[in-house]
Structure formats: C-alpha cells, structure tokens
Amino acid sequence: MRIALYQCSPLPLDISGNLTRLEQQAQAAAEQGAQLLICPEMFLTGYNIGAQAVSELAQTQDGPAASRIAAIAQASGIAILYGYPERGPDQQVYNAVQLIDSQGTRLCNYRKTHLFSELDRSMFAAGEDHYPVVELNGWRLGMLICYDVEFPENTRRLALAGAELILVPTANMLPYDFVCEVTVRARAFENHCYVVYANYCGSEGEIRYGGLSSLCAPDGSRPLLAGQDEGLLVGTLDKALLAQARTVNDYFVDRRPGLYTSLT
C-alpha cells in the first residue's frame, strides 16, 4: 500500500480553507498512487485555538465536514485520516481523528485518550476508546493521537491486536522534537509495525511546531522523513519487512506478560 503524509502549517479557525487544501492534497496524493492520506492532529480547525473556539467549531462524526471529506475521498479515490474537534452525543468535545475510505464510508473514529498538559485538558474531554484496529486495502490499521504514542502500552496494545500500521496525527511542538527523532522510531521497532507520524510545521500562537513528520518502518528505519517545511510525502509499505522484522528478536514471542502485571 502507498501512503501519503501531509505536513503543513496550521490554518486556525478556517474550516473552509482547510477543506480546500485537503482536497488539493488528496488529489495530489492520489496522482502519486497513494491509497491513504494522513493529516495532522486537529487539522480541520487548527490545534491551539482555545476552548471557546473548539466548542464553537466542534462537529459530530457525521457532520458537514465529514460529508465533505467523504466526497473528497470518493472523488479522489483515496482514503483520508483527518483530525477534528468532535462533539459527542454527551455534548463533550473530544480531540478526535476519523478515517474515511476511498468510497466515502466512515470506517473508524478515535478519540485521544491521553491529554497533554493543561493545553489539552482546557479544551477536550479524554476519550475512553477501545483502541480499534480496522482493515484498509489488506492492511490492519490502528490509530493514536500525538501524546498517546508516548505511552508504550498504547502501541503495544494495538500491535497485539494485530495492527500492522499505526497512524499518529500529531501537533508536536518544540522542544519535544526528540519524540519525532527517537520515540516514534522505537515504537515501530519494538512492535514490529509501521508507524506514521503526521505533524505540523510553522507556528500557531505561541507554539512553534517541530515538523519531522515520518514513516517509521519495523526495522527502525525511516523511509520517509520531512524537515521543517510544508510538503506531501509519499511512500510504499512492504509486508515482507513486517515478517523480516520478526525473524530476529521477536518481542511478541519473547515477552513475559506475567511479569508485567504491576503495570496496571
């Protein structure tokens, strides 16, 4: 499967503008043979926009933005994962991502479970999601959002559930670029899976984003790595590499979960 990562500067408070550039990037990605496009955390509205704006701009899973993105996905023939503020049935607002396939069908919605500092906690309720694993084009996909990936239990849980590719829309800011450089690569290596990390670049309010969006492979390599500029990265996943990664030091075989019960 070919995938595309869209690294961009935030366009805060401009849903229409973000949908327009999503349409452009979906078409560009599809023209390069990509079957899945991954956008950053809270792509629809911008991330650092404050609690009032988040509440005002929040949409339901099947809201107008989802309908527009479904149409974009169907017209471009590409699946899309995008971040947005979700208004839940309980009227709480969640930091969420939604996956829509190339037929325009909503496959999965995931809510961020680990909120980062007062910045997240002032805007969102924490999700209590079950870490879903869904199938797309013959690949088993899991989803996390930004800070979620910094807890190794999250990626391990997805990997044990069969995830071959973990998608991580993020809004990682400086000085935490070591997460892009070290943590994400380690998560891919230790779980014998691919990890896609789609970040912002540029600035939003007082936040300066770190860029460095990447595709990390099961062997710890990075077939795709962005710098600090906006761009679309396209690369190919290889199932043979998944199998090869497990021929030496298969962590799933060698792990001893009976020793880790105190983690809970």
C-alpha angles and dihedrals in degrees: 000000000000118000135189129211119202113207112186146148113265119262098206123210093358110112093164093051092048092050090051094053091042088057090051093049093045090055092046092049093048091050087058091052098258117154097190132038120199121199130190129271115290089003093159096063109007123261110246096054104117134249097280094053092044090054093046094048099040116122136191122253090260096038128130094278091053090051092050093047090048088055091048091050093049094046092048096040092231135115116239133206113193137171123233144152106267123209104211127209086257088059091244117132117235133191097239145169126207130201118212119183129224091268091058094254119143103235104175144354121202128189122209108256102188113055118209114230125302089312091072097030093055091057109030146041115231116255121236094202125161095231096251123214115205134179124242125172092341095311127110110229133196128187135216131163124229109285090031091074091058089071107076092205090068097057092040091053091052092046092051088051088058104265112161095178125033116199117208118183106191147178097204114173136195134302088034096073089123086077089063093041101043117004100054093047090050092051090055094046098045093047099042091234143105118263122198116200114190112188140172126249128202124033140303116189108312093341122100112196123221103220110197094131109180152177107226118198130214091257092057095255124128111227089179126035128165126204125213098297133089115265151129117253120196126189144155129250119219121205090197088067090056091056093043092053090060096052091080123043097351100201092194091059096040099044118109106206092179088072094053102057091111089068089081 
